[in-house]
Amino acid sequence: MIKFIIPAIVVFLIVLFWEKINEIIYNKFNIKINYIVVTISLLILGVIFTLLYF
């Protein structure tokens, strides 16, 4: 049961503090994290679809 609760809490905290996390990373590295997240998610979906195709 703990293996389901801990990831749910982590995801909830990331969603809750997303703007704060994005602002900190933008100030430190001068890049928007939204672009990175979109790119990574598209790559993951591409890999999954490629693996399902072959």
HUDA-V292388 format. One record per pair of residues at least 12 apart in sequence whose ideal C-beta (glycine too) atoms are under 10 Angstrom apart, sorted by sequence separation. I is the first residue (numbers start at 0). J is the second residue. D is the distance in whole Angstrom. If there is no record, write none. Layout:
i=I j=J d=D
i=I j=J d=D
This chain:
i=20 j=32 d=7
i=21 j=33 d=7
i=17 j=32 d=9
i=21 j=36 d=9
i=17 j=33 d=9
i=17 j=36 d=10
